[in-house]
Amino acid sequence: MNFRELIDVVSQDTKIPAGDVRKVSVAILEHFSRLIEEQQNFASPLITLTAGTTPARPAAGDKPAVPERKFARMAVRQQPPAKPGAAPAESQP
């Protein structure tokens, strides 16, 4: 799935105009980018982002130098098991 497909799916699921979904999505991704750059983690009820950095490596032999890289690992949070007799939870968009 690419960004445009994501916008279309969210727009259809939520009945929010695609232009508005795009603006909010871009703002969220920009904030995630800042969090990664600042090496800060993010947690929500559905996912967590854990920031990390790979150190720079100098050139060695025939291998070129590799610059420092910042990244984030995304993980799906485990949902607690449903209580017996409870109504099933609705899926969240």
A tleap script that builds the chain and sets N, CA, C and O, in Angstrom:
source leaprc.protein.ff14SB
mol = sequence {
  NMET ASN PHE ARG GLU LEU ILE ASP VAL VAL
  SER GLN ASP THR LYS ILE PRO ALA GLY ASP
  VAL ARG LYS VAL SER VAL ALA ILE LEU GLU
  HIE PHE SER ARG LEU ILE GLU GLU GLN GLN
  ASN PHE ALA SER PRO LEU ILE THR LEU THR
  ALA GLY THR THR PRO ALA ARG PRO ALA ALA
  GLY ASP LYS PRO ALA VAL PRO GLU ARG LYS
  PHE ALA ARG MET ALA VAL ARG GLN GLN PRO
  PRO ALA LYS PRO GLY ALA ALA PRO ALA GLU
  SER GLN CPRO
}
set mol.1.N position { 0.854 -1.173 0.000 }
set mol.1.CA position { 0.000 0.000 0.000 }
set mol.1.C position { 0.897 1.232 0.000 }
set mol.1.O position { 1.909 1.274 0.699 }
set mol.2.N position { 0.522 2.219 -0.779 }
set mol.2.CA position { 1.267 3.470 -0.766 }
set mol.2.C position { 0.437 4.545 -0.076 }
set mol.2.O position { -0.688 4.296 0.356 }
set mol.3.N position { 1.011 5.751 0.021 }
set mol.3.CA position { 0.362 6.838 0.762 }
set mol.3.C position { -0.998 7.194 0.163 }
set mol.3.O position { -1.972 7.383 0.892 }
set mol.4.N position { -1.061 7.283 -1.139 }
set mol.4.CA position { -2.329 7.635 -1.794 }
set mol.4.C position { -3.414 6.595 -1.507 }
set mol.4.O position { -4.565 6.947 -1.250 }
set mol.5.N position { -3.045 5.322 -1.551 }
set mol.5.CA position { -4.019 4.259 -1.250 }
set mol.5.C position { -4.476 4.346 0.207 }
set mol.5.O position { -5.651 4.141 0.508 }
set mol.6.N position { -3.546 4.649 1.100 }
set mol.6.CA position { -3.903 4.797 2.517 }
set mol.6.C position { -4.905 5.928 2.699 }
set mol.6.O position { -5.887 5.777 3.425 }
set mol.7.N position { -4.664 7.054 2.048 }
set mol.7.CA position { -5.581 8.199 2.129 }
set mol.7.C position { -6.970 7.795 1.650 }
set mol.7.O position { -7.966 8.110 2.301 }
set mol.8.N position { -7.045 7.101 0.516 }
set mol.8.CA position { -8.338 6.670 -0.023 }
set mol.8.C position { -9.068 5.735 0.931 }
set mol.8.O position { -10.270 5.885 1.151 }
set mol.9.N position { -8.350 4.772 1.498 }
set mol.9.CA position { -8.977 3.805 2.404 }
set mol.9.C position { -9.510 4.501 3.659 }
set mol.9.O position { -10.643 4.260 4.076 }
set mol.10.N position { -8.689 5.362 4.254 }
set mol.10.CA position { -9.118 6.059 5.474 }
set mol.10.C position { -10.283 6.981 5.165 }
set mol.10.O position { -11.226 7.068 5.950 }
set mol.11.N position { -10.232 7.668 4.039 }
set mol.11.CA position { -11.316 8.561 3.651 }
set mol.11.C position { -12.634 7.794 3.492 }
set mol.11.O position { -13.682 8.246 3.952 }
set mol.12.N position { -12.570 6.639 2.843 }
set mol.12.CA position { -13.780 5.834 2.663 }
set mol.12.C position { -14.286 5.264 3.984 }
set mol.12.O position { -15.492 5.245 4.231 }
set mol.13.N position { -13.364 4.797 4.841 }
set mol.13.CA position { -13.762 4.195 6.112 }
set mol.13.C position { -14.368 5.207 7.074 }
set mol.13.O position { -15.272 4.871 7.839 }
set mol.14.N position { -13.874 6.448 7.042 }
set mol.14.CA position { -14.311 7.443 8.011 }
set mol.14.C position { -15.303 8.453 7.453 }
set mol.14.O position { -15.880 9.242 8.201 }
set mol.15.N position { -15.499 8.428 6.150 }
set mol.15.CA position { -16.382 9.395 5.465 }
set mol.15.C position { -15.867 10.827 5.621 }
set mol.15.O position { -16.651 11.775 5.602 }
set mol.16.N position { -14.548 10.984 5.775 }
set mol.16.CA position { -13.906 12.299 5.851 }
set mol.16.C position { -13.313 12.579 4.477 }
set mol.16.O position { -12.743 11.676 3.864 }
set mol.17.N position { -13.432 13.820 3.971 }
set mol.17.CA position { -12.878 14.131 2.648 }
set mol.17.C position { -11.390 13.782 2.552 }
set mol.17.O position { -10.635 13.982 3.504 }
set mol.18.N position { -10.985 13.266 1.408 }
set mol.18.CA position { -9.610 12.820 1.209 }
set mol.18.C position { -8.599 13.938 1.452 }
set mol.18.O position { -7.516 13.681 1.978 }
set mol.19.N position { -8.929 15.162 1.081 }
set mol.19.CA position { -8.027 16.283 1.302 }
set mol.19.C position { -7.739 16.498 2.781 }
set mol.19.O position { -6.604 16.784 3.162 }
set mol.20.N position { -8.765 16.361 3.611 }
set mol.20.CA position { -8.585 16.517 5.059 }
set mol.20.C position { -7.776 15.361 5.630 }
set mol.20.O position { -6.915 15.565 6.486 }
set mol.21.N position { -8.051 14.148 5.159 }
set mol.21.CA position { -7.301 12.976 5.618 }
set mol.21.C position { -5.833 13.137 5.259 }
set mol.21.O position { -4.957 12.805 6.057 }
set mol.22.N position { -5.562 13.644 4.069 }
set mol.22.CA position { -4.171 13.838 3.628 }
set mol.22.C position { -3.450 14.848 4.516 }
set mol.22.O position { -2.316 14.611 4.933 }
set mol.23.N position { -4.106 15.978 4.808 }
set mol.23.CA position { -3.482 17.007 5.652 }
set mol.23.C position { -3.116 16.446 7.024 }
set mol.23.O position { -2.011 16.674 7.518 }
set mol.24.N position { -4.028 15.726 7.627 }
set mol.24.CA position { -3.779 15.154 8.956 }
set mol.24.C position { -2.688 14.083 8.872 }
set mol.24.O position { -1.811 14.022 9.733 }
set mol.25.N position { -2.740 13.252 7.850 }
set mol.25.CA position { -1.741 12.189 7.699 }
set mol.25.C position { -0.344 12.756 7.511 }
set mol.25.O position { 0.613 12.254 8.101 }
set mol.26.N position { -0.216 13.796 6.697 }
set mol.26.CA position { 1.083 14.433 6.481 }
set mol.26.C position { 1.589 15.035 7.792 }
set mol.26.O position { 2.773 14.920 8.110 }
set mol.27.N position { 0.704 15.672 8.551 }
set mol.27.CA position { 1.105 16.258 9.832 }
set mol.27.C position { 1.593 15.185 10.800 }
set mol.27.O position { 2.581 15.395 11.504 }
set mol.28.N position { 0.921 14.047 10.846 }
set mol.28.CA position { 1.336 12.946 11.720 }
set mol.28.C position { 2.699 12.409 11.299 }
set mol.28.O position { 3.571 12.192 12.140 }
set mol.29.N position { 2.882 12.193 9.991 }
set mol.29.CA position { 4.161 11.673 9.507 }
set mol.29.C position { 5.303 12.662 9.750 }
set mol.29.O position { 6.420 12.250 10.063 }
set mol.30.N position { 5.034 13.952 9.611 }
set mol.30.CA position { 6.063 14.954 9.909 }
set mol.30.C position { 6.451 14.899 11.383 }
set mol.30.O position { 7.626 15.016 11.730 }
set mol.31.N position { 5.451 14.721 12.245 }
set mol.31.CA position { 5.753 14.630 13.678 }
set mol.31.C position { 6.538 13.357 13.987 }
set mol.31.O position { 7.480 13.396 14.780 }
set mol.32.N position { 6.171 12.238 13.381 }
set mol.32.CA position { 6.936 10.994 13.569 }
set mol.32.C position { 8.385 11.203 13.123 }
set mol.32.O position { 9.314 10.733 13.780 }
set mol.33.N position { 8.572 11.905 12.008 }
set mol.33.CA position { 9.913 12.166 11.509 }
set mol.33.C position { 10.724 12.966 12.532 }
set mol.33.O position { 11.893 12.664 12.774 }
set mol.34.N position { 10.100 13.988 13.133 }
set mol.34.CA position { 10.790 14.774 14.167 }
set mol.34.C position { 11.132 13.916 15.375 }
set mol.34.O position { 12.221 14.037 15.935 }
set mol.35.N position { 10.205 13.047 15.781 }
set mol.35.CA position { 10.468 12.164 16.923 }
set mol.35.C position { 11.668 11.264 16.646 }
set mol.35.O position { 12.509 11.065 17.522 }
set mol.36.N position { 11.750 10.725 15.445 }
set mol.36.CA position { 12.876 9.856 15.077 }
set mol.36.C position { 14.168 10.669 15.080 }
set mol.36.O position { 15.185 10.221 15.608 }
set mol.37.N position { 14.127 11.854 14.496 }
set mol.37.CA position { 15.317 12.705 14.454 }
set mol.37.C position { 15.795 13.048 15.870 }
set mol.37.O position { 16.999 13.099 16.121 }
set mol.38.N position { 14.861 13.281 16.789 }
set mol.38.CA position { 15.192 13.629 18.175 }
set mol.38.C position { 15.381 12.395 19.059 }
set mol.38.O position { 15.641 12.517 20.256 }
set mol.39.N position { 15.250 11.210 18.462 }
set mol.39.CA position { 15.416 9.941 19.173 }
set mol.39.C position { 14.442 9.799 20.348 }
set mol.39.O position { 14.821 9.372 21.439 }
set mol.40.N position { 13.189 10.165 20.104 }
set mol.40.CA position { 12.137 10.016 21.108 }
set mol.40.C position { 11.192 8.909 20.667 }
set mol.40.O position { 10.941 8.736 19.475 }
set mol.41.N position { 10.675 8.169 21.622 }
set mol.41.CA position { 9.751 7.074 21.340 }
set mol.41.C position { 8.322 7.587 21.312 }
set mol.41.O position { 8.037 8.696 21.765 }
set mol.42.N position { 7.428 6.767 20.773 }
set mol.42.CA position { 6.008 7.097 20.676 }
set mol.42.C position { 5.207 5.860 21.071 }
set mol.42.O position { 5.555 4.740 20.699 }
set mol.43.N position { 4.132 6.075 21.828 }
set mol.43.CA position { 3.259 4.959 22.204 }
set mol.43.C position { 1.811 5.385 22.029 }
set mol.43.O position { 1.433 6.498 22.394 }
set mol.44.N position { 1.009 4.500 21.471 }
set mol.44.CA position { -0.435 4.710 21.339 }
set mol.44.C position { -1.110 3.397 21.723 }
set mol.44.O position { -0.427 2.397 21.943 }
set mol.45.N position { -2.428 3.387 21.805 }
set mol.45.CA position { -3.108 2.125 22.120 }
set mol.45.C position { -2.893 1.040 21.058 }
set mol.45.O position { -3.061 -0.143 21.354 }
set mol.46.N position { -2.525 1.419 19.830 }
set mol.46.CA position { -2.393 0.440 18.751 }
set mol.46.C position { -0.955 0.099 18.390 }
set mol.46.O position { -0.656 -1.058 18.097 }
set mol.47.N position { -0.051 1.092 18.405 }
set mol.47.CA position { 1.338 0.854 17.999 }
set mol.47.C position { 2.313 1.556 18.935 }
set mol.47.O position { 1.943 2.456 19.689 }
set mol.48.N position { 3.567 1.121 18.868 }
set mol.48.CA position { 4.660 1.844 19.514 }
set mol.48.C position { 5.753 2.050 18.479 }
set mol.48.O position { 5.962 1.209 17.605 }
set mol.49.N position { 6.448 3.178 18.585 }
set mol.49.CA position { 7.624 3.444 17.775 }
set mol.49.C position { 8.795 3.589 18.730 }
set mol.49.O position { 8.742 4.379 19.673 }
set mol.50.N position { 9.847 2.830 18.486 }
set mol.50.CA position { 11.046 2.901 19.297 }
set mol.50.C position { 12.175 3.418 18.408 }
set mol.50.O position { 12.550 2.776 17.427 }
set mol.51.N position { 12.711 4.584 18.765 }
set mol.51.CA position { 13.755 5.222 17.962 }
set mol.51.C position { 15.099 4.566 18.232 }
set mol.51.O position { 15.363 4.094 19.337 }
set mol.52.N position { 15.940 4.542 17.214 }
set mol.52.CA position { 17.276 3.982 17.341 }
set mol.52.C position { 18.226 4.647 16.372 }
set mol.52.O position { 17.807 5.383 15.478 }
set mol.53.N position { 19.509 4.384 16.555 }
set mol.53.CA position { 20.543 4.943 15.684 }
set mol.53.C position { 21.580 3.872 15.402 }
set mol.53.O position { 22.015 3.163 16.308 }
set mol.54.N position { 21.972 3.759 14.143 }
set mol.54.CA position { 23.114 2.909 13.819 }
set mol.54.C position { 24.309 3.841 13.679 }
set mol.54.O position { 24.217 4.862 12.998 }
set mol.55.N position { 25.421 3.506 14.311 }
set mol.55.CA position { 26.578 4.402 14.272 }
set mol.55.C position { 27.210 4.458 12.879 }
set mol.55.O position { 27.063 3.546 12.066 }
set mol.56.N position { 27.908 5.548 12.640 }
set mol.56.CA position { 28.645 5.693 11.383 }
set mol.56.C position { 29.804 4.700 11.376 }
set mol.56.O position { 30.373 4.392 12.423 }
set mol.57.N position { 30.149 4.201 10.184 }
set mol.57.CA position { 31.296 3.295 10.044 }
set mol.57.C position { 32.242 3.873 9.009 }
set mol.57.O position { 31.820 4.281 7.927 }
set mol.58.N position { 33.505 3.905 9.342 }
set mol.58.CA position { 34.475 4.428 8.369 }
set mol.58.C position { 34.691 3.429 7.237 }
set mol.58.O position { 34.358 2.249 7.349 }
set mol.59.N position { 35.250 3.929 6.159 }
set mol.59.CA position { 35.567 3.060 5.022 }
set mol.59.C position { 36.616 2.044 5.473 }
set mol.59.O position { 37.535 2.364 6.227 }
set mol.60.N position { 36.453 0.819 4.994 }
set mol.60.CA position { 37.399 -0.245 5.341 }
set mol.60.C position { 37.667 -1.073 4.092 }
set mol.60.O position { 36.768 -1.716 3.550 }
set mol.61.N position { 38.902 -1.047 3.650 }
set mol.61.CA position { 39.246 -1.816 2.458 }
set mol.61.C position { 38.474 -1.325 1.253 }
set mol.61.O position { 38.561 -0.153 0.886 }
set mol.62.N position { 37.710 -2.231 0.628 }
set mol.62.CA position { 36.929 -1.854 -0.547 }
set mol.62.C position { 35.498 -1.436 -0.197 }
set mol.62.O position { 34.706 -1.140 -1.091 }
set mol.63.N position { 35.159 -1.411 1.117 }
set mol.63.CA position { 33.815 -1.010 1.545 }
set mol.63.C position { 33.789 0.495 1.820 }
set mol.63.O position { 34.661 1.013 2.517 }
set mol.64.N position { 32.787 1.200 1.273 }
set mol.64.CA position { 32.710 2.651 1.498 }
set mol.64.C position { 32.252 2.967 2.925 }
set mol.64.O position { 31.715 2.108 3.624 }
set mol.65.N position { 32.475 4.199 3.334 }
set mol.65.CA position { 32.020 4.652 4.647 }
set mol.65.C position { 30.491 4.650 4.674 }
set mol.65.O position { 29.843 4.880 3.652 }
set mol.66.N position { 29.922 4.389 5.853 }
set mol.66.CA position { 28.471 4.386 6.029 }
set mol.66.C position { 28.134 5.463 7.060 }
set mol.66.O position { 28.648 5.422 8.178 }
set mol.67.N position { 27.276 6.428 6.701 }
set mol.67.CA position { 26.929 7.486 7.656 }
set mol.67.C position { 26.003 6.963 8.767 }
set mol.67.O position { 25.391 5.903 8.637 }
set mol.68.N position { 25.920 7.723 9.844 }
set mol.68.CA position { 24.978 7.394 10.921 }
set mol.68.C position { 23.567 7.413 10.345 }
set mol.68.O position { 23.242 8.244 9.497 }
set mol.69.N position { 22.735 6.487 10.815 }
set mol.69.CA position { 21.346 6.424 10.358 }
set mol.69.C position { 20.419 6.385 11.567 }
set mol.69.O position { 20.656 5.667 12.537 }
set mol.70.N position { 19.366 7.174 11.477 }
set mol.70.CA position { 18.344 7.167 12.520 }
set mol.70.C position { 17.131 6.440 11.970 }
set mol.70.O position { 16.783 6.591 10.799 }
set mol.71.N position { 16.485 5.646 12.824 }
set mol.71.CA position { 15.348 4.841 12.394 }
set mol.71.C position { 14.392 4.659 13.560 }
set mol.71.O position { 14.698 5.048 14.687 }
set mol.72.N position { 13.243 4.071 13.291 }
set mol.72.CA position { 12.292 3.707 14.334 }
set mol.72.C position { 11.743 2.325 14.019 }
set mol.72.O position { 11.475 1.990 12.865 }
set mol.73.N position { 11.584 1.542 15.058 }
set mol.73.CA position { 10.980 0.220 14.927 }
set mol.73.C position { 9.524 0.347 15.373 }
set mol.73.O position { 9.248 0.825 16.473 }
set mol.74.N position { 8.607 -0.077 14.529 }
set mol.74.CA position { 7.185 -0.032 14.851 }
set mol.74.C position { 6.737 -1.415 15.287 }
set mol.74.O position { 7.084 -2.419 14.664 }
set mol.75.N position { 5.967 -1.458 16.357 }
set mol.75.CA position { 5.432 -2.726 16.831 }
set mol.75.C position { 3.942 -2.562 17.116 }
set mol.75.O position { 3.499 -1.526 17.611 }
set mol.76.N position { 3.186 -3.594 16.797 }
set mol.76.CA position { 1.759 -3.612 17.104 }
set mol.76.C position { 1.620 -3.979 18.572 }
set mol.76.O position { 2.184 -4.973 19.029 }
set mol.77.N position { 0.870 -3.176 19.304 }
set mol.77.CA position { 0.679 -3.451 20.727 }
set mol.77.C position { -0.286 -4.626 20.890 }
set mol.77.O position { -1.260 -4.757 20.149 }
set mol.78.N position { -0.001 -5.449 21.845 }
set mol.78.CA position { -0.860 -6.581 22.140 }
set mol.78.C position { -2.126 -6.076 22.822 }
set mol.78.O position { -2.061 -5.297 23.772 }
set mol.79.N position { -3.261 -6.519 22.336 }
set mol.79.CA position { -4.529 -6.152 22.948 }
set mol.79.C position { -4.831 -7.130 24.069 }
set mol.79.O position { -4.616 -8.331 23.904 }
set mol.80.N position { -5.322 -6.653 25.205 }
set mol.80.CA position { -5.637 -7.573 26.290 }
set mol.80.C position { -6.739 -8.541 25.859 }
set mol.80.O position { -7.628 -8.171 25.093 }
set mol.81.N position { -6.680 -9.768 26.348 }
set mol.81.CA position { -7.731 -10.728 25.969 }
set mol.81.C position { -9.096 -10.259 26.469 }
set mol.81.O position { -9.216 -9.637 27.524 }
set mol.82.N position { -10.114 -10.575 25.681 }
set mol.82.CA position { -11.471 -10.181 26.050 }
set mol.82.C position { -11.913 -10.943 27.289 }
set mol.82.O position { -11.589 -12.117 27.471 }
set mol.83.N position { -12.655 -10.251 28.129 }
set mol.83.CA position { -13.184 -10.891 29.335 }
set mol.83.C position { -14.330 -11.806 28.931 }
set mol.83.O position { -15.114 -11.463 28.046 }
set mol.84.N position { -14.436 -12.976 29.572 }
set mol.84.CA position { -15.553 -13.875 29.241 }
set mol.84.C position { -16.894 -13.185 29.466 }
set mol.84.O position { -17.101 -12.536 30.491 }
set mol.85.N position { -17.794 -13.328 28.514 }
set mol.85.CA position { -19.129 -12.760 28.632 }
set mol.85.C position { -19.208 -11.310 28.192 }
set mol.85.O position { -20.301 -10.747 28.137 }
set mol.86.N position { -18.089 -10.698 27.879 }
set mol.86.CA position { -18.092 -9.302 27.434 }
set mol.86.C position { -18.402 -9.247 25.949 }
set mol.86.O position { -18.089 -10.169 25.196 }
set mol.87.N position { -19.021 -8.155 25.544 }
set mol.87.CA position { -19.326 -7.972 24.128 }
set mol.87.C position { -18.016 -7.799 23.359 }
set mol.87.O position { -17.089 -7.177 23.878 }
set mol.88.N position { -17.913 -8.325 22.150 }
set mol.88.CA position { -16.675 -8.161 21.382 }
set mol.88.C position { -16.407 -6.684 21.082 }
set mol.88.O position { -17.323 -5.919 20.780 }
set mol.89.N position { -15.157 -6.315 21.172 }
set mol.89.CA position { -14.762 -4.921 20.914 }
set mol.89.C position { -14.819 -4.653 19.419 }
set mol.89.O position { -14.493 -5.516 18.604 }
set mol.90.N position { -15.241 -3.435 19.070 }
set mol.90.CA position { -15.268 -3.056 17.659 }
set mol.90.C position { -13.861 -2.736 17.224 }
set mol.90.O position { -13.069 -2.206 18.003 }
set mol.91.N position { -13.543 -3.055 15.981 }
set mol.91.CA position { -12.223 -2.729 15.462 }
set mol.91.C position { -12.135 -1.222 15.292 }
set mol.91.O position { -13.103 -0.566 14.908 }
set mol.92.N position { -10.951 -0.682 15.587 }
set mol.92.CA position { -10.746 0.747 15.466 }
set mol.92.C position { -10.168 1.053 14.107 }
set mol.92.O position { -9.411 0.245 13.570 }
set mol.93.N position { -10.506 2.212 13.523 }
set mol.93.CA position { -9.973 2.577 12.200 }
set mol.93.C position { -8.503 2.873 12.264 }
set mol.93.O position { -7.894 3.196 11.244 }
savepdb mol mol.pdb
quit
